[in-house]
Amino acid sequence: AAQAGLVPGPRTLARLAAECPPLPEPWPAPALDALVSLLGAGPGIVPVWDALEAAGLVVRWFPEWERIRYRATRTPVHRHTVDRHLVETALVASRLTRRVTRPDLLLLAALVHDLGKGVPGDHSAAGEPIAVALGRRLGLSEDDAATLGRLVRHHLLLPETATRRDPDDPATLATVVDAVGTREFLELLACLTEADATAAGPVAWSPLRSRLVGDLVERTRQVLAGAAPPEPKRPTDELALLAELDCRRPPVGWDPTPTGRAITTSQPGAATAEPATAQPGAATPEGIPNAGSVAVRVGAPDGDAAGLSTVTVLAPRGPRVLGVVAGVLALHRLDVRSASASTAGDAVVLVWRVVARRGGGPDAVRLREDVTRALGGSLDLGERLAARAAEWRGRVIAHARPRVELLREVSADATVLEVRAHDEAGLLHRLATALSGPGVVIRSAVVETLGSEAIDVFYLVDDAGAPLSQAAEDVVVAAARAALDGDADDAS
């Protein structure tokens, strides 16, 4: 019926519910084939599935379904209940079956990938044994049932890695390569990711997210094929700005080192400070460059949602740059939807996707002026943003407590700190400023805002470029919690 675009009549469904005996375990091969055919029916699956569920047949065939029926989702990116999302994911997956060697496993994974949301704990990990047991009951081989379980366990691996991990960190790509193992599994996981995110809604599968995941998949595919790990693709605006300024030849007047101290490196990761003679006009007493050292480019990423702009900032490397630029964006009433920070030579490159809270987009000239003033100390961001945040909090109802967590085994050469909190004016500025204390350097950062939820990941190293010590970790966790007004939970 679904393949023909038809819906079984009420009498047919009633008779099926009353007279159909329970399916044996494992299911006969024709029954499994019929299920896969239903899942691959495209738009025809939705009305047929709804009719089967109304007749009580879905829960009879899949008792696990009862736990997620009409269950609301907590994340702001989802537009459906959990059960409807699974059906919608199967619908989208039916359009991707030509891209995988096992379309049956793709369709089944689409249907079951969120069944773990009906039990306590992380739904990806909790869903793996559920999927394996279900696969065996459906008549899959042991290997196929295990593959189904792995798809469920890792169904968030690609989007979370692409949007919340430093692409330049070797451990980022290595983690994905180790998890997927084969190109065939990577194909399945990539298509499941696309189907899952597309079914969730436009926020979950924006053009930006699609590009980031696609880049990660392609780099993983090359490594699995035996090639050397390729470099991550830089955004077009970042490439244009780097080409314009050429970080190998810093702009005139650019002195990225603090006045009176020159940084020399005797061996990789080992930096020492030696006295140096300050150049007049090159930098402020805090080592901040003059106006010629900061560049800002504003553009609109191709194909992204209306109102979204890209702000790319190039500035000398320094502990305060990330926090200062975040503060200036907040001061200009620009809401950050995503951001990344990376280094190029003696420069730091910050790429921000922002939405103007009020009319008009970002003004590159004003942003550059204010970033330069803030770095130089003539613009007090802290005081102005504190007043803005107080006004903001006065209008926001109570929300979930923030979470500060050290992510172990994410990077071999950096300490990774993740902060999840309700988004508000100046939040990223406060966090970055709090984390940029003595002996702590924000090597890179990946920032994402989903609805009103901020997910900020910081890669932290010490002055020698090594991961932080246990004592320093305790300090940065406490600093992050203090920046969140002490409302964070106990995770660390």
N, C-alpha and C positions, 0 to 999 in steps of 0.2 A: 504494500500500500504506500509506504513512504517513498519508494523508488518511483512510483507512478504519480506521486503528488496527491494521493487520496488518503482519507481518514476512515478507519473501520467504523461501521455504524454501531450505535449503542447496543443493539441486540447481539451483534457479533461479539462485541467485547464482553457483554454479560455472560453469554454462553461460554466464551473462552475462559472467563474467570471461574465459572461454575463447574465446567466439565474437564478442563485441562489438568491432567495429573501432574504432580511435582516432577520436575526434571531430575533425572538421575545424576549422580556425581561420580566422575566428571561428566559434563554435558556431552551428548552425542555430537559428532562433527557437524551434522546439518544444523543443529541448534546454534552452535558457535558461528557458523557461516551466516546464518540468518541475522544474528546480532550484529556482526561486522557489516553486513549489507545495510542494516538499518542505520548504523552509525555513519556510514558513508553515503547516505541518501541526500546530503545537502540540506536545503531548506525544508525538505519533506519530513525530516526527523522531528521537528519541533511539535507540530500538531499531533503526530502519531504518538510521540513520547508522552505528551500531556494526556492523551486519551488513555494510554496504557496505565499511566499513574493514577488517573481518576478511577480506573477500574480495579485498582489494587494489585495489578500484576507486577509492576516494577519492584515493589518491596518484597513480593513473593519470590521473585527471581534473585534480587539483590537485597538481602536483609540489611546490609550496611547502609543502604540508601536512607533508611528511616532516621538515622542520626543526623543527616544533613538536609532533610526536607525542610523547606522554607527557612533555613537557617540564614540569618543575616551575616554579612561580612563586616569586619571591623576596619578594613583598610579603605581609604577614600578613593582608591582607583577603581573599585568594583562597582558596577551598576546593577548587578543582579544578586539574588540570593545564591547560596552555594550550589543548590541542586540545579537551578536554571543555568548558572554559569557553566557547569559541567556539560550540559546539553549544548549550550552555545559554543563551547570549546570544540566539541565533536563536530559541530556544523562547520566551523572555520577549518578544522583539521581535514575535513573531507575535500577541501580545495587545495590541500598541500600534499596529497598522497602520491603524486607523480615525482616528488622530490626525494622519496625514501625508498629503500629496498624492501621494507616491511610495513606496508600501509596498514595491515591489520593491527600491529602493535601500536602504531601511532594513534589509531582511532580508539583502541581500548584504553591507552594511557590518557587520552583526552577525557574519556568518560570517568576515570577513577582517580585522577591526579590529586583531587582535593578531598577524598574521602577521609583523610586523617583529620580534617577539621571537626569531625564529630567526636574526637577523643582528646583528652588532655595532652599537653606538650606540643612540641614543634610539629606542625601538621605534615611536613615533608618526611621527617623521620618516622613519625607515627603511621603515616600512610603506606610506607614500604611493606611491612609485613601484611597489612590488609590487602594490598595489591597482589602480593605473591600468593596468598591463600586464595584470593578470588580467581587469579589466573589458573591455578591448579583446578579449581572447581569448574572453570569454564572448559577445561580440557587442554590447556596449553602444556607443552613440554616443560620439564624442569628448567631448561635454559631460557625458554621464552618467558616463563613466569618470573624468573630472576631478573630478566631484562625489563619486564614490566615494572617490577619493584624498584629497580635502579632508576628508571625514568621518573617515577613518582618521587623518590628521594632527592633527585637532582633537578627537579623541574624549575627551581628558582636559581640554579647555579649561574646560568649565563646572564640573566638580567641583573642579578645582584653583583656579580663580578664586574660586569661592564660599566655599571653606574655607581658602584660604591667601593671600588678598589683602584689603586694606582696602576695604570696600564704599563708604566715604565718599570715597575718592580718585577724582577724576574720570577718571584714566587707567584705572582698573579696568573701568568700564563701556565706555569708549571702545575698549579693546583687544578686548573681546568683539564689540562692534558692527562694528568693522573686519574682524574675522575671519569673521563669519558672513555679512554683506552683505545677505542677504534673509531675509524671514520664513519662506519655504519651507525654506531651509537650516537656520534656527534650529529649526524643528519637527523636522526629521530629526535634528539633533544632540541636541536635548533627549531625544527618544525613544531614540536610541542610548545616550546617557548613562545613562538609567534602566535600560535593558535590560542594559547592561554591568555596572553597579553591583549591580543586583538579582541577576544571575547570579553575581557574585563572592561575595556573602554579606551577612549583616545588618549587619556593620560598615561596609561600603562604601555601603550605602543605608539608613542609619538614618533615623528620622523627622526628626532634626535636619538631616542632610545633604539629605534630600529638600526640606525647607523652604528651606534656603539656596539650593539650585540652582533651586528653583521661583521664588524671589524674583528671582534674577538673570535667569532666562529672561523673566519678566514685565517687568522693567525694560528689558531689551534689546528685547523686542517693542514696547514703547511708543515707544522711540527710533526703531526702524525704521519705525514708523507715522507718524513726523513729530512726536511729542510731545517736550516738554522732558524732559531726564533726570530721572526721579523719584528721590525720596529712598529709601534702603534702609529696609526694615522693621526696627524695633527689636524684640528679644524682649519677650514679654509682661511678664516679671518686671522688665526694665529700664524699660519704660514705667511700670509701677506704682510703682517706686521713685522715678523722676523726678517723677511726678505727686505723690507723697507729700511729697517734700522741696522740689520746685519749685526747680530750679537757678537760676532767675532771681532768687530770693530765698534766698541761702545761709542755713543754719541759724544760730541765735544763737551767737555766739562763733567763727564760721568766719572765719578770716583766711588765705586761700590763698597769700598772699605771705610770703616770708621776713621774720622780725622785723627791723625796722630798715631795710628797703628796700621801696619800693613800685614796682611795675612799671607803667609807662605806655607807651602805644602812640601814636606820632605818625602812623603810617601802617601799612597792613596789613603784618604780618610784621616790622615794625621795632620792637623793644622796647628801652627804655632804663631804667636803674635810677636812682632818686632817693632821697635819705634820707627816712626816715619815722619817725614816733614809734611805738614798740611799745606795744600795748595789753596791759595785765596780764592774764594768763590766756588770751589769745587764741591764743598759739602758743608752741612751744618755741624755743630759739635757732636751730634748724635750719628754722624755718618750718613746723613740723608743727602741725596744728590740735588743739584739745582734743577730748575724747571726743564732744562733740555734733556734730562735723564728719564723723564716719564712720558710715555706715549699711550694714547687711548684711541681705539678704533671702535666705532659703533656700526653694526650691520644687522640685517635680518637673516637668520638661517633659512636656507631654501626649504620651502615646503612645510615649515613649522607653523604652529597655530597663530592665528591673528593676534597681534599685540605683543608677541614674544620677540625680544631683541637680543642680539649678542653684543656684549661689551668685552673687548679684549684689552687688557692692560699689560704693558711691559714696563718693568721698573727694576732698579738694581736689587740684588738679593739682600734681604735683611729680615730680622725677626719680626718686624712690625708690619710688613707690607700687606700681608693677607688681611689682618684685622683692620688696618686703615682703609683699604679699598672697600672691604665689606661695610665699614661704617659710613663711608662716603655714599655708597649706593643706597643705604638705608636713609641717609639724610636727604637724598634726592627722591625719596619715596618710590624706590624701585624694589620690587619684591623679587628675591632670587629664587628661581625655580631649579636651577642646577648650576654647578660650578666645578672647575678643576684648576689645580695649581701645579705647575711643573717648572723646571729650571732649564735654561739654555745658556750655557756659558756662565757669565757673571750676572745674568738677568733672571728674574722670575716672570713667568708668563701666566697670567690669570685670565681664564675664559669664563665668562658669566652669561647665563641665559636669564633674562630679567623681564618682568612685566611692570609697566608703570601703573601705580595705584591710582593716579589721576591722569587727566588728559595730557597728551604729548609723550614722546619717547625720550630716551636718554640723549643728553647733549654732551658730545665728546669734549668740546672746549671747556665747558663748566666742570665736567668730571675731572679733566686733567688739572685744571686750576685748583680744585678742592683737594684732590689727592696730593698734589705738590704742597699745598698749604698745610695739610694735615701731617704729612711726613716731616715737614719743616718745623712744626710746632706752633704755627700761627692760627690754626683752626682746632679748637678744642672739641673733638668729637664726643668724648665721654660725657661731658655735661649736657650737650644738646640731645644726644641720644637717650640719656637717662630720663630726661623730661618726656621725650616721645614715648619711651617704653612705659613709664608710669601712666601716661594717658591711655596707652594701648591696653594695659592690664586692667585698668578701671572699667573697660567696656567688654572684657572677655570673661565668659562664664568659666567655672571650674573645669579643669580638664585633667587627663591622666598625668601622673607624675613623670618627670623626665627620667631618662635612663642613661647612665654613663658606664661604658663597658670596654675593657681591654680585650681586643680580639687576638687570641693566641694562635700561633701557627699560620697566620695570614701572610707574614713577611719574615724573611730570614735576616734582614738587615735594617729593620726599623720597628719601633713600637707603634702599634696601630690602636688608636682610640676611637670608638664610635659613640656618638651622642645622638640620642633621639629625644625630641622635645616638641612641644607645641610652638609653632612658628610665631615670632613677634618681632617688632621693629628692633633692629640692632642686635639680634641674638647671635649671629655669626661673628659680628665685631667683638662682642663680649667674650665669646669662647676663644677666638683666635688671640685676642689680647691676653687673656688669662693664661693660655698655654705657652705663650712666647716669653717665658721667664728665663732666668739665668741658667745656662747649661742645657736649654731645650730649644731645638730648632724644628719648625714645621717644614719638613722636607717637601711634602706635597699634601694635597687635600682633595677630597671628592665630596661634593655637597649636592644634596637632592632635597627638594620639597615636594611632597605629595599631598595635595589639598592643603591642609593647615599643619601637616606633620613634617618637621625638619629632621633629616637624617644626614648628619655630618660626620665624615670619617677623616681623621687626621693621621698622617704618617710622621712620627716624631723620632728625631735622633738627637744625640748629644753634640757637643762642639767638635768632636772628632769624627762625626758621621756614623757612629755606632748606635745600636739600640740602647734605650735608656736602662739604667740600673733599676733594681727593685725599689730603692729609695726614691729615685726620680719618678718612677711610675706612680708611686703613692702620692707624690706631690702634684703631678698633673691631674690625676683623678680628683684629688681634693680641690684643685683650682677650677676644674670644669664644673664640679658640683657647686662651688661657691659662686661661679658665674651664673649658674641657674638658680641662684637664691636658696641653695641648700635643699631643693625639692627632689633631688634625684633619689632613685631607689638604691638598694644596697649592692647591685651587681657591679662587679669590678674585675 
